[in-house]
Amino acid sequence: MAKTANTKDLGEMLEQVQAQLAALAERVEKLESLAAPPARMAARPAPPTPPQPDIDDEAMAAISAALAAYLGVRLRVRRIRLIGSRAWALQGRVNIQASHTF
């Protein structure tokens, strides 16, 4: 008689576990549907680049002269472009981190 009671208890426990498993499966399915991105998202166009200001000939000559004096050789400046402050900030952080000894 003890055997039948244990079998009955095991059957009830198995049904409870199966019910909990089904509830968890439904919950996971609902959460995955909420977290899933839409089927196809339209690509956002890249923001337009701001126009670069033109550098006049006088400024170009001054920059060329300063570089020639610094380097000690004649050179030809082909292009000058403005680099945003983000690049300077990044380079500054790199220099500071490189100066630390580990």
TATA-V241471 format. One record per backbone hydrogen bond with DSSP energy under -1.0 kcal/mol. NH is the residue of the N-H (numbers start at 1). CO is the residue of the C=O. E is the energy in kcal/mol with one decimal. If there is no record, write none. Layout:
nh | co | e
NH | CO | E
NH | CO | E
This chain:
nh | co | e
5 | 1 | -1.6
6 | 2 | -2.1
7 | 3 | -2.2
8 | 4 | -2.3
9 | 5 | -2.6
10 | 6 | -2.7
11 | 7 | -2.1
12 | 8 | -2.1
13 | 9 | -2.6
14 | 10 | -2.4
15 | 11 | -2.1
16 | 12 | -2.2
17 | 13 | -2.5
18 | 14 | -2.4
19 | 15 | -2.2
20 | 16 | -2.5
21 | 17 | -2.5
22 | 18 | -2.2
23 | 19 | -2.2
24 | 20 | -2.5
25 | 21 | -2.3
26 | 22 | -2.1
27 | 23 | -2.1
28 | 24 | -2.6
29 | 25 | -2.3
30 | 26 | -2.2
31 | 27 | -2.4
32 | 28 | -2.7
33 | 29 | -1.9
34 | 30 | -1.6
35 | 31 | -2.1
36 | 32 | -1.7
60 | 56 | -2.1
61 | 57 | -2.4
62 | 58 | -2.1
63 | 59 | -2.5
64 | 60 | -2.4
65 | 61 | -2.5
66 | 62 | -2.2
67 | 63 | -2.4
68 | 64 | -2.4
69 | 65 | -2.4
70 | 66 | -2.1
71 | 67 | -3.0
72 | 68 | -2.2
89 | 85 | -2.6
90 | 86 | -2.4
91 | 87 | -2.4
92 | 88 | -2.3
93 | 89 | -2.2
94 | 90 | -2.3
95 | 91 | -2.4
96 | 92 | -2.2
97 | 93 | -2.7
98 | 94 | -2.3
99 | 95 | -1.3
